[in-house]
Amino acid sequence: MTARVVTLDLDGVTDKAGLMDRCARDLRLPDWFGRNWDALADVLSDPGLWSGDGVEETVVVVRHWDRYAETRPDDWATAREVFAEASALTVALALGGSS
């Protein structure tokens, strides 16, 4: 199996707008991405965006998420739900002091 690993780095992200901007940048989302929860769910479940070029699976590793989770617990709960329901890729939370 050929997998692509993409890093979503939330270091310095302090609000929902920042999270959406970081997703757009790090995940290289299309221009039509609407920067809201529904749009994020749609894009993470669109197999056309994550397959091709011999890639069978895309794994997104979320780094430095803990600070955002502490300061924005409600938004983080929604983000985790969106990540968990993504059907076109796998999302993993990096654990550890430097992750």
C-alpha positions as CSV (number, residue, x, y, z in Angstrom):
1,M,0.0,0.0,0.0
2,T,1.2,3.5,-0.9
3,A,0.4,6.1,1.7
4,R,0.9,9.8,1.8
5,V,1.6,11.5,5.1
6,V,0.7,15.1,5.5
7,T,1.3,17.2,8.7
8,L,-1.2,19.7,10.0
9,D,0.8,21.8,12.5
10,L,-1.4,23.8,14.9
11,D,1.5,25.6,16.7
12,G,0.4,29.1,17.4
13,V,-3.2,28.6,16.3
14,T,-5.5,30.3,18.8
15,D,-9.0,30.5,17.2
16,K,-11.2,28.8,14.7
17,A,-10.2,31.1,11.9
18,G,-6.6,30.3,12.5
19,L,-7.4,26.6,12.5
20,M,-9.2,26.9,9.2
21,D,-6.4,28.9,7.6
22,R,-3.8,26.4,8.9
23,C,-5.9,23.5,7.4
24,A,-6.1,25.3,4.1
25,R,-2.3,25.9,4.0
26,D,-0.9,22.7,5.4
27,L,-3.4,20.4,3.7
28,R,-3.2,22.4,0.5
29,L,-7.0,22.6,0.3
30,P,-8.7,23.9,-2.9
31,D,-9.6,27.6,-3.3
32,W,-13.3,26.7,-2.9
33,F,-12.7,25.5,0.7
34,G,-15.2,27.6,2.7
35,R,-13.3,27.8,6.0
36,N,-16.1,26.4,8.2
37,W,-16.9,23.1,9.9
38,D,-19.2,21.8,7.1
39,A,-16.7,22.7,4.4
40,L,-13.9,21.0,6.4
41,A,-16.0,17.9,6.7
42,D,-16.8,17.9,3.0
43,V,-13.2,18.4,1.9
44,L,-11.8,15.7,4.3
45,S,-14.4,13.3,2.9
46,D,-13.8,14.0,-0.8
47,P,-11.8,11.0,-2.2
48,G,-11.0,12.9,-5.4
49,L,-8.8,15.3,-3.4
50,W,-6.8,12.6,-1.5
51,S,-6.3,9.8,-4.0
52,G,-4.4,9.5,-7.3
53,D,-0.8,9.4,-8.3
54,G,-0.6,5.8,-6.9
55,V,-1.6,7.0,-3.4
56,E,-4.0,4.5,-1.8
57,E,-4.2,6.2,1.6
58,T,-3.6,9.7,3.0
59,V,-2.7,10.1,6.7
60,V,-2.9,13.5,8.3
61,V,-0.8,13.9,11.4
62,V,-1.9,16.8,13.6
63,R,0.9,18.3,15.6
64,H,1.0,20.9,18.4
65,W,-2.8,20.5,18.9
66,D,-2.7,20.4,22.7
67,R,-2.6,24.2,23.3
68,Y,-5.5,24.8,21.0
69,A,-7.4,22.1,22.7
70,E,-6.8,23.7,26.1
71,T,-7.8,27.3,25.0
72,R,-10.7,26.4,22.7
73,P,-12.2,23.2,24.1
74,D,-15.5,23.5,22.3
75,D,-14.0,24.2,18.9
76,W,-11.5,21.4,19.5
77,A,-14.3,19.0,20.2
78,T,-15.9,19.9,16.9
79,A,-12.6,19.6,15.1
80,R,-12.0,16.1,16.5
81,E,-15.5,15.1,15.5
82,V,-14.9,16.3,11.9
83,F,-11.5,14.5,11.9
84,A,-13.0,11.3,13.2
85,E,-15.8,11.3,10.6
86,A,-13.4,12.1,7.6
87,S,-14.0,9.3,5.2
88,A,-11.3,10.0,2.5
89,L,-8.3,10.0,4.8
90,T,-7.0,9.0,8.3
91,V,-6.3,11.7,10.9
92,A,-3.9,11.0,13.8
93,L,-3.0,13.2,16.7
94,A,0.7,13.3,17.4
95,L,1.4,12.8,21.1
96,G,4.5,13.8,23.1
97,G,6.3,16.8,24.4
98,S,7.8,17.9,21.1
99,S,4.9,16.9,18.9
